[in-house]
């Protein structure tokens, strides 16, 4: 976490958004480079104030030095982040899964290993085949 990311860039985005909104309200459709630099000059004056810069360094624990401002939130995040385990693939792609509906996206984790990607791939393939099979069965019943 750098001081610029924590405070300064948020201010830059805030003032830039204000200028864009004003341009939209005034129906300004052209924004030449010269005008951009003029507006950026204003944005910079608003965002890069002494108090804002000091606040950024304090919030990140750089000055005065306080590593707990970074370490404690990271540890808390690690403790509260429960990583759900991706359920194992069905034993056979021809046998029905334990539940009758496909797993929701929230049941999957962001894969961090090749094996996790392969497990999710197996699930997607299985459910895709199961859905195709249901469609074929439904199509056949329409003609019977």
C-alpha positions in Angstrom: 0.0 0.0 0.0 1.6 3.2 -1.1 0.6 6.6 0.1 -0.4 7.6 -3.4 -2.8 4.7 -3.8 -4.4 5.3 -0.4 -5.1 9.0 -0.5 -3.8 11.0 -3.3 -5.1 9.1 -6.3 -8.5 8.9 -4.6 -8.5 12.7 -4.5 -7.3 12.9 -8.2 -10.2 10.5 -9.3 -12.7 12.5 -7.2 -11.8 15.9 -8.8 -11.5 14.4 -12.3 -15.0 12.9 -11.9 -16.3 16.3 -10.9 -14.8 17.9 -14.1 -16.2 15.1 -16.3 -19.6 15.5 -14.8 -19.5 19.3 -15.3 -18.5 18.7 -19.0 -21.4 16.3 -19.4 -23.9 18.7 -17.9 -22.6 21.5 -20.2 -22.8 19.1 -23.1 -19.1 19.6 -24.0 -18.2 16.9 -26.5 -14.7 18.0 -27.3 -11.8 17.8 -24.8 -8.6 19.0 -26.5 -5.2 18.2 -25.0 -4.7 21.8 -23.9 -7.9 21.7 -21.9 -7.0 18.4 -20.4 -3.7 19.9 -19.0 -5.6 22.9 -17.7 -8.0 20.7 -15.9 -5.2 18.5 -14.6 -3.5 21.5 -13.2 -6.6 22.2 -11.2 -7.0 18.6 -10.1 -3.3 18.5 -9.0 -3.7 21.6 -7.0 -6.7 20.2 -5.2 -5.3 16.7 -4.6 -1.7 17.3 -3.8 -2.2 19.5 -0.7 0.2 19.3 2.2 -2.4 17.9 4.6 -3.4 15.2 2.1 0.1 14.1 1.6 0.9 14.0 5.3 -2.4 12.0 5.9 -1.3 9.5 3.2 2.0 8.8 4.9 0.2 8.5 8.3 -2.5 6.1 7.0 0.1 3.8 5.5 2.3 3.8 8.6 5.3 5.1 6.7 5.7 8.2 8.8 5.5 8.1 11.7 6.6 4.6 11.3 3.9 2.2 12.4 4.0 -1.3 10.7 0.8 -2.3 12.5 -1.2 -0.1 10.2 -0.4 -2.6 7.5 0.3 -5.9 9.3 -2.8 -6.0 11.5 -5.4 -5.5 8.6 -3.6 -8.1 6.5 -3.7 -10.6 9.4 -7.3 -9.9 10.1 -8.1 -10.4 6.4 -6.3 -13.7 6.4 -8.1 -14.9 9.5 -11.6 -14.0 8.2 -11.0 -15.1 4.6 -12.5 -18.6 4.6 -11.5 -20.3 1.4 -14.3 -22.7 0.5 -13.2 -25.9 -0.9 -14.3 -26.8 -4.4 -16.3 -30.0 -4.2 -14.7 -33.0 -5.8 -15.9 -33.9 -9.3 -18.6 -36.5 -9.6 -17.4 -40.1 -9.7 -18.6 -40.5 -13.2 -19.8 -38.1 -15.9 -22.7 -40.5 -16.5 -23.9 -40.7 -12.9 -26.1 -38.0 -11.4 -24.4 -35.5 -9.0 -25.4 -35.4 -5.3 -27.6 -32.4 -6.0 -30.0 -31.8 -8.8 -28.9 -28.3 -9.7 -25.5 -27.0 -10.8 -23.3 -25.4 -8.1 -23.6 -21.7 -7.8 -20.6 -19.5 -8.6 -20.1 -18.7 -4.9 -19.3 -22.3 -4.3 -16.1 -22.0 -6.4 -12.9 -20.4 -5.3 -10.6 -18.4 -7.5 -8.2 -21.1 -8.6 -4.6 -20.8 -7.5 -3.3 -24.2 -8.6 -3.6 -26.2 -11.8 -5.5 -28.9 -9.9 -8.1 -26.4 -8.8 -8.6 -25.2 -12.4 -8.9 -28.8 -13.6 -11.5 -29.6 -10.9 -13.6 -26.6 -11.9 -13.2 -27.6 -15.5 -14.5 -31.1 -14.7 -17.5 -29.6 -13.0 -18.3 -27.2 -15.9 -18.0 -30.1 -18.4 -20.2 -32.4 -16.4 -22.9 -29.8 -15.9 -22.7 -28.8 -19.6 -23.2 -32.4 -20.7 -26.0 -32.9 -18.2 -27.8 -29.8 -19.5 -27.3 -31.0 -23.1 -28.7 -34.4 -22.2 -31.8 -32.7 -20.6 -32.4 -30.6 -23.7 -32.2 -33.7 -25.9 -34.7 -35.5 -23.7 -37.0 -32.4 -23.7 -36.7 -32.1 -27.5 -37.6 -35.8 -28.0 -40.6 -35.6 -25.7 -42.0 -32.8 -27.9 -42.1 -35.1 -30.9 -43.6 -38.1 -29.1 
